[in-house]
C-alpha cells in the first residue's frame, strides 16, 4: 500500500502573523515550521502520495526523510 500522508486528527496547521510563519499545533507542543516544511505539510491532505508531493514541489531533497520524521513523531498518519 502506498502511503498518502495526512495530518493526524489532533494536529492543526495555523498561520501566525506575529511570527510570520506557519505553526504545526499538536498536543503540548507548537512547532514553528520553515517555509519549505510548511509547503510540504500543507500538501499532506491524504490524497497525494509522497512521490506526488515531491513532484508537486519540484524537488526531492529530503522530502521523504522529512515526512518519515514527522510521521514517526505521530503528527502525520
Beta strands, then each sheet from edge to edge (+ up, - down):
strand 1: 12-16
strand 2: 21-26
strand 3: 29-33
sheet 1: 1+ 2- 3+
end
